[in-house]
Amino acid sequence: MSTPNGQKVQIMLEELADVYGTKWDTTMVNIMTNDQKKEWFLRLDPNGRIPVLVDNTVSPPFPVMETSAELLYLLKFADKDDVFGFKDEHERSQALQWLFFWHGSGAPYQGQMNHFGRFAKEKIPYAIERFKNETLRVYGVLEIQLSGKFTGAPKEYLAGNGKGKYSVADIGTWPWVRGWSFSGLTEEDMEPFPHLLKWIDRIAERPAVKRGTGDKYSMDKK
């Protein structure tokens, strides 16, 4: 099922396909029927969360769970030229910092905002307000980085020297942030983040991103 977490890996694979001709098979998992909690899936990811990456080029096949770990696995073993990473260690560190920032400080808040605002049977105002405010706060952190507020040099992407370079840091963050409207935020809520909105639009235009978030990964595809 094409969720923000699933889309991170889908986009990365599609980007690798454009550069290297990378091929893979996809098994659709219906999280609405808890397929990810069945034994076959738990053998691959004991946490029962999608997506899970399985490298069948090694014996025995090697499973990788957690999306940031999956992106970094693909970066190491499928991106020999670091097209979506960095060879410079300081730029590489910067990419890791932003990748981990969103994994630990962004997605959990926006995910809880989605849950309490859209899916929870009981609407709890305190929870909705708390996670909305925290999501807006981390959006503000991204805006600081992209706007160059403290450096005087705006960036087009989260990591890398100068204007930055599209990398796993962006791939690991964008699928969640682009869903701000789905999460219940308004255009007024987003007004303080003009550089972030431009970043969303910039990445959305990439062909691999369009495929990685498209019907190819829909449970409803024919």
N, C-alpha and C positions, 0 to 999 in steps of 0.2 A: 504494500500500500504506500502511495507516494506522500509521505509526511516530510516536514522540514528535515528531520534527521536522515531519512532515506534519501532525500534529494541531494544532500551533501555528497554522498558517495556516487549517486547516479550522475551528478554533474561532473565529478572528478573523472569517472570512467569515460564519459562522453568527451571530455577535454582530451584525455589520453588517446582516445580513438582518433581524434582529429590530428594529433601530432604524430602518433606512432602506429596507428592502425590497430590498437589494442582491441582484443575480442574477449567476450565474457558471456556467460549464461545468467539469466535472471529467473529466480523463483519467487513468484508473487506470494506474499504472506498477508492474509486477511486478519488485521488486528481487531476488527470488530467481532470476530468469532474466536478470538484468543488463540489463533494458530501458533503464535509465538510462545505460548505457554505449554505446548505439547512436547512430549519427550524428545522427538526427533530434533526440534529446534533447541531445546535446552541442552542437548549434547554439544551443540555448537556455541551457544551463549547461555550459560547458566542463569544470567540475569533476565532472560526472556524479553529482550528488547530488540526491535529492528533498527537498522539493518545489521546483518552479520556478513562478513566477507570471508569466503573460503578460497584459499589458494590451492588449486588442484594441479599446479605444476610441480609440486613437491610430493613426496611419499613418506609418511601418510599425509593426506590433505591437511592444510594448516588453517584453522579458523581464527578470525580476528574479530573481537567485539569492541564496542565503543567507537563512535564515529571519528573522533580525532585520531585515535590509534589507527583506524582504517585508512584515513587520508594519509597519514604518515607512512603507513606500510606501502601504499600505492606509490607514494612519492619516492620511497627508497628502492623499490623493486620494479617499478614500471615507468619511472620518469628519470632515465639515466642522464639526461641533460639538465635536470633541475629546471625545466620550463615553468613548473608551478612551485618551485622552491628556490633556494638561494645557495650558491657556493660560498659566498662570503659569510663567515661565522657570525658576525654581528647582525647582518641582515637576516640570517637564518634564525638567530635568537629572537629577533623582533617578530618574525612570522610565528614562532612558537608561542611567544607571549600573547599575541592577539588571538591565536587559535585557542589557547587555553583560557584566556579571559572570557571568550564567548561561551566555551564549553562549561566553565564553572560558574560564571557570574552573569551570563546573559540568558542562555537557553532555559535554565531552571526557573528564572523569574517569569519569562514570557510564557513558558509552558504552564506555570501555575495560574497566570493571568487568564490563559485560554480555558483552563479547567474551571476555575471559579466563576469566570464571566460567561462561559458558553455552555458548559457541560454539567456542572454540579447541580444536583437535584434541589439543593437548598442554596439560595443566593445569600451569601454572607457579605454584607457591605464592607466590613473591616478587611476581609481577605481580598476582595476585589480591588479595594483602594490601595492596599499595601502592595500588591503585586503589580498593579498599574504604575504606581509611583516608582517602584524599583526598576521596572522595565524602562520607563522614561529616563531614569537616572543612568542606566547603562547605555542607552541610546546617546545620552549626553557625553559619555566617555568616548564613544565612537566619533561623535561630532568633534570633540576636542582634537582627536588624532587627525581626522580628515581635513579639518579647517586650518590646521597649523596654528592654533590659537597661541601656543607657547613657543613656537619655532619661527613663526612668520612665513612659513612655507606650506601652503595647502597641498594635500596629497590626493591623488586619484584612487589609491588603493591603500590598504591598512599597513602593509609592511614594505620595506625596501627604501633605499636612498632616494633622495629627490622626491618626485611625485609618487614613488612607490611602484610596485609591480604586482599585477594580478597573481595571486598565489593561493595556497591552501588556507591561509588566514582569511581570505575573502570567501573562498568556497565554503569554509566551515561556519561562516557567520551569515552570509547573505540569505539562505533559504528561510531562516527565521525572521530576520528583520524585514524582508520584503512583505511579510504577512502582517504588517502592523494593523491594517484595516480589519482583517479577519479577527485579530486579537481584541478588537473593540476600540482602538485608538481612532481619533478623528483627525481631520486635516489641521484643525486648530492645535491639537496636541503635538503635531509634527512640525509646526511652524518654527520652533527653535532649532531644527536640525536640517538646514538647507543643504549642507555638504553631504549629509547622510542620504538625503533623498536623491541627490544627483548620483551618488555612488550606487544606490539601488537601481536607478534607471540605466546607468552605464553598464553594469554587469548583466542586466536583463536582456541586453541586445546581443549578447554572445550566442552564436548558434548552438554551441554545446549546452549552454544553460537552458535555452529554449527546449532542446530535446530532453535534457535531464529532468525537467519539470513538466514534460508534456504527456500526451496520451499513451506513449509507449509504456509508461509505468503505472497506468491506471487499471484498477481492478475491473473497470467497466469496459475496457477495450475489447473489441470484437476479434 
